[in-house]
Amino acid sequence: MTTALRTTMKPPQAPPRREPGGGSRRAKAPAGPVRRLLDRLTPADRRVLRLYLLTRLGMWLVAYCTAWLFPADSNTRTPASWLSRWEQWDWVHYQHIAEHGYFGSFPGVVPASDNRVAFFPGFPLALRAVHAVVPDWTVAGLLISVVSGAVAVVALARIAGLGRPDGARAGQRAAAFLLLSPASVFLAAGYTESLFLACALPCWLAAKNREWPLAGLLGAAATTTRISGLFLAAAVAVEYLSSRDDPGRTRRPRTLLWCLLPALPAAAYTFYLYVETGDWMAWKHAQERGWHRDFHTPAEAFRHTWRNAFDHVQSTGYAWEFQLELAAMATGLLLLVLLLLRRRWPEAAYLALSLWALGTSYWYLSVPRATLLWWPLWIGLAHWSLRRAWVKEAYAGVVAPLAVVLAVTFTSGRWAG
């Protein structure tokens, strides 16, 4: 009987072999693109993204509150829709371009005041592409900014941490300073800032890692979104020419051409406008017609801005916005001086070109929004705060509350900058 039992009973199955991490050797299904992307994120990246999502929730909450506090009719019992809070100012231009093109007609347009060509095509093209999947234009625009902003803050954090033993802390601080900055509402709205940074900051990270072809391609993508991409191209070129820590690198013209690649989209857009209008300066003329961005000396621009800020020639709301323009310009000039003193030539080139463009029109306009694109500012504040604890406290107590004020100003339809 014992022999029969031995011949009929099956031997026990060996348990599946387990790997050191606790998993088995069973074949795993191939990871999808989202999973592979998440696997590439470091713990520091995930902490930055958590902060990003929390600040987005806060910004969306502000928009919800303004829908109730600032309805179109003060006597109504029904609040404005939440999405309408984001359909302000430049957003209308972006939607019209995405929906009708640069020269297509649509109801309510006045040809003499149609300055759509003043806006570069990158964001409208992205908006049209996303709208093919997301039917609502406003939701599509917000989705672009949400995704782009996530890419931007991760890239900013990585740049801030380059070459530092406390890189993770520096990166988180830089992201926090950006996300709590006064003009941060424009990172949440369907505007170009998030999309530009999503291209520009990885471009700069690639340049710091000496990946010149990648830097050139990303810089070209940034230029399709904003004219600031040309300033970025100048910074990348200066970084290339001044770099001496790249073993085996040779100064071949082909490599420098990658650095200048971001100029091509601007040239292509200029040629397109010339074909359509017969005017090589169509973009500049639209800027002049719509926003008084014709050339004036820096002294004239300062004088005009100061007058509108403090000489009681504007309503209080507009005067306050001109005061913000002055404060932002002063911040930019101080940052430029510090970059020059520290011999940070590439970053100084980028900022100097930005300040020249903003400071030589009739008056300062959209300078607070432009601060979002000054990544040396947020990285510098992060590094400074790690040396001086009071910097973080002062920023959180004095500067960050302005983010709520400007968010209410924008989402309630009172922003005009």
C-alpha angles and dihedrals in degrees: 000000000000090000091050092050091051092052097045102041116087117230114253115268115249113241115251112274112255127216122231092263092059098261127119129241092248112130114265125217113253111269117249122238093263091051092048090050092051091049089059092057116099123219087257090054091052092052090052091050091049090055089046093054092047092052090048089054089050092050092048089050090055089053090051091052094049090051087063099035099045110035120166089250115041091208096053123112093205119077124225115265116270093236092053089064088070097046094089136134114316092021089074090058093049092050093047091051092048092046103038106015126236097298105024116115124238134176116288098017117137109205093214091057098037104119100160092130089069088077120077115237101239099090096040090050091051090046092053091049094050091044088063086069102026109051098201113079095209094049089049091053093048091048091054090052094046094052094040092049091054090054091046098052093048091051091046091051092050092050091050091052098049112129095355128119088214092047096135093054092044091051094050091048093050091051091048093051090051096045092048095043118124096253096042092117087080090063088061098042126080091267133122100255098087094044092048092050091046087062101030100050096049086046091056091044089053090049091051088051090049093244094141101172091051091046091052094050094047091046090053089053089052092052092056086064105042140004085241086081087079090057088050090052089054091051092050091049091051090047090053095047094046098043115111102160099078109104113219094009116143126196097241116165090231091064092049089051089061087057091053095047093100089071092068099074091051090050092048092050091049090052092048091053091047091054091050099040108018088235120115089195097047093125093051093045090053089052090051095048096046105035108014091250096155118132120281130159117264089250092054092047091051092047094050092048093047091050093052091045101049113009095077094242092125133052113267094259094054092042090054090053091052088052088056089051090055093048092050093048091050089051091051094050092049090049091050091053091051092049091051092048090052091045094238090155100172095050090043091053091052093048095042092055091047093051092046091053092047097040101050102062127091090280138347110283131177094357093136089055090049091058088072088067095051098094093173087065095058093041092048092051090049093052091044092050091054089058096039117035093197091067092070091045093049092048093049093046102041112017106032095059087064087067089068092047093052092043090055090045092053101040092046090055096248098113116104103168 
